[in-house]
Amino acid sequence: MAVKQQLTISNPAIGGSGYLTLCNMEADAAVQAGFYVAIHQCRGLAQAGGPLCIDVVIREHEVKGSISHDVDYVNGFDLSEAWRIVNNVSDFKNAFPRGLTIVTDFFVDVPILVTASRKGPRYLTRDEYLKQFKNLIDAGFDMRMVAYNFKKYKFQTILKGPFSLGVIASDLIMRNDDRFIKLPKESIIEGILNNVPQKKGNPAYNKKMRKHNREVFESGFAARKLFDGPRDEKIIII
């Protein structure tokens, strides 16, 4: 019997309207590839500096209900929010039955309140977050991480969405795991281009931005593809 494929991407971030655009890109990419999709806003509002989490549920059959299940990928714009997804789960196996892949920037949005006591708030550094993830993997949790340093590419922060989509698309192909839906590159590119914000009456600018978004996606795709470590590596740094 063929394995039923599916894919759920959880998108946690300190949000704004651009992050909603990213989730529309993910959803549109799935539609372009012929799949069913639903967008579930789990918490927060799109606002400057506000916490936001949106799940994009992609299936081979119609998606019913308003609650997402079985997250496969966390698309973390920073380590702080990516860690919250894992740290707040009481039953890891039930929440992530096919295991969890975290794709995240090295960036830590400071200050983020992690824990507090009478001595004051506690903030984690980048190295401390990475150690927390490694500890869970070493403890036997079915988890892997693909971490990138977006700053070195000199792109605008708002373009981190297309970059991270490139990393996820490439990672799915390289894993070659039949449990997960793989979105074709051209479908993802179409989903991105369909949702690039446009300026009315400025076709030259719009064409330039669509081209730039595609180039950033390709950069993320290539960055993951160029990783030359073991295929089963649990923490991948690109």
KAPE-V120572 format. One record per backbone hydrogen bond with DSSP energy under -1.0 kcal/mol. CO is the residue of the C=O (numbers start at 1). NH is the residue of the N-H. If there is no record, write none. Layout:
# KAPE-V120572
CO;NH
CO;NH
This chain:
# KAPE-V120572
6;181
7;58
8;72
8;73
9;56
10;75
11;54
12;77
13;52
16;19
17;21
18;22
19;23
20;24
21;25
22;26
23;27
24;28
25;29
26;30
27;31
28;32
29;33
30;35
31;34
36;59
38;57
40;55
43;53
47;50
50;15
52;13
53;42
53;43
54;11
55;40
56;9
57;38
58;7
59;36
72;101
73;10
74;76
74;103
76;105
78;82
79;83
80;84
81;85
82;86
83;87
84;88
86;89
91;95
92;96
95;71
96;99
100;144
101;74
102;146
103;76
104;148
107;79
115;122
117;120
122;114
122;115
125;129
126;130
127;131
128;132
129;133
130;134
131;135
132;136
133;137
134;138
135;139
136;141
137;140
141;143
142;100
144;102
145;236
146;104
147;238
148;106
150;153
151;154
156;159
157;160
159;163
160;164
161;165
162;166
163;167
164;168
165;169
166;170
167;171
168;172
169;173
170;174
171;175
172;176
177;180
179;6
184;188
185;189
186;190
187;191
188;192
189;193
190;194
192;195
199;202
202;206
203;207
204;208
205;209
206;210
207;211
208;212
209;213
210;214
211;215
212;216
213;217
214;218
215;219
216;220
217;221
218;222
219;223
220;224
221;225
222;226
224;227
230;233
234;145
236;147
